[in-house]
């Protein structure tokens, strides 16, 4: 499997724009469209970080999220 490249970025950009446009045309409120696309972007970034060898970076983010949730 190759690295994440420009072609992959372009395909994902087209998919996100198409999904957002389709939801908007279907009458979905803009707040819901942005929340969905933001969540998808976060999942994609986390997946690329974990798959790309950034496990240490991912661990730091998870630890920070857990600590902020606990209130420390």
PABANU-912968 format. One record per residue (C-alpha): residue number from 1; x, y, z. Coordinates in steps of 0.1 Angstrom, whole numbers, always signed. Each point is the difference from the previous one (the first is absolute). Example, Ala and Ser with C-alpha at 12.3 -4.5 7.8 and 13.67 -1.06 7.14 Angstrom:
BEGIN
+-----+-------+-------+-------+
| num |    xx |    yy |    zz |
+-----+-------+-------+-------+
|   1 |  +123 |   -45 |   +78 |
|   2 |   +14 |   +34 |    -7 |
+-----+-------+-------+-------+
***
This chain:
BEGIN
+-----+-------+-------+-------+
| num |    xx |    yy |    zz |
+-----+-------+-------+-------+
|   1 |    +0 |    +0 |    +0 |
|   2 |   +14 |   +34 |   -10 |
|   3 |    +1 |   +32 |   +20 |
|   4 |   -28 |   +25 |    +2 |
|   5 |    +6 |   +22 |   -30 |
|   6 |   -14 |   +29 |   -20 |
|   7 |   -24 |   -23 |   -19 |
|   8 |   -15 |   -13 |   +32 |
|   9 |    -4 |   +35 |   +13 |
|  10 |   -18 |   +11 |   -31 |
|  11 |   -24 |   -30 |    +1 |
|  12 |    -8 |    +6 |   +37 |
|  13 |    -6 |   +37 |    -7 |
|  14 |   -24 |    -8 |   -28 |
|  15 |   -18 |   -25 |   +22 |
|  16 |    -4 |   +24 |   +29 |
|  17 |   -12 |   +28 |   -23 |
|  18 |   -24 |   -23 |   -17 |
|  19 |   -14 |   -13 |   +33 |
|  20 |    -4 |   +35 |   +14 |
|  21 |   -17 |   +12 |   -31 |
|  22 |   -23 |   -30 |    -2 |
|  23 |   -10 |    +5 |   +36 |
|  24 |    -6 |   +37 |    -5 |
|  25 |   -22 |    -7 |   -31 |
|  26 |   -19 |   -26 |   +20 |
|  27 |   -10 |   +27 |   +25 |
|  28 |   +23 |    -9 |   +29 |
|  29 |    +7 |   +30 |   +23 |
|  30 |   +35 |   +15 |    -5 |
|  31 |    +9 |    -6 |   +36 |
|  32 |    -6 |   -37 |    -4 |
|  33 |   +20 |    -1 |   -33 |
|  34 |   +30 |   +17 |   +16 |
|  35 |    -2 |   -22 |   +31 |
|  36 |    -1 |   -32 |   -22 |
|  37 |   +29 |   +12 |   -22 |
|  38 |   +20 |   +11 |   +29 |
|  39 |    -4 |   -34 |   +17 |
|  40 |   +10 |   -18 |   -32 |
|  41 |   +31 |   +22 |    -3 |
|  42 |   +10 |    -7 |   +36 |
|  43 |    -5 |   -38 |    -6 |
|  44 |   +21 |    +2 |   -32 |
|  45 |   +28 |   +20 |   +17 |
|  46 |    +1 |   -25 |   +29 |
|  47 |    +1 |   -29 |   -24 |
|  48 |   +28 |   +15 |   -21 |
|  49 |   +20 |    +9 |   +32 |
|  50 |    -3 |   -36 |   +13 |
|  51 |    +7 |   -17 |   -33 |
|  52 |   +28 |   +24 |    -9 |
|  53 |   +22 |   -10 |   +29 |
|  54 |   -11 |   +30 |   +22 |
|  55 |   -11 |   -23 |   +29 |
|  56 |   +20 |   +21 |   +25 |
|  57 |   -18 |   +32 |   -12 |
|  58 |   -34 |   -18 |    +1 |
|  59 |    +8 |   -12 |   +36 |
|  60 |    +8 |   +36 |   +10 |
|  61 |   -33 |   +12 |   -14 |
|  62 |   -20 |   -28 |   +17 |
|  63 |   +17 |    +7 |   +33 |
|  64 |    -8 |   +37 |    -3 |
|  65 |   -36 |    -7 |    -8 |
|  66 |    -3 |   -24 |   +29 |
|  67 |   +16 |   +25 |   +24 |
|  68 |   -22 |   +28 |   -11 |
|  69 |   -31 |   -22 |    +4 |
|  70 |   +10 |    -8 |   +35 |
|  71 |    +7 |   +36 |    +9 |
|  72 |   +37 |    -3 |    +9 |
+-----+-------+-------+-------+
***
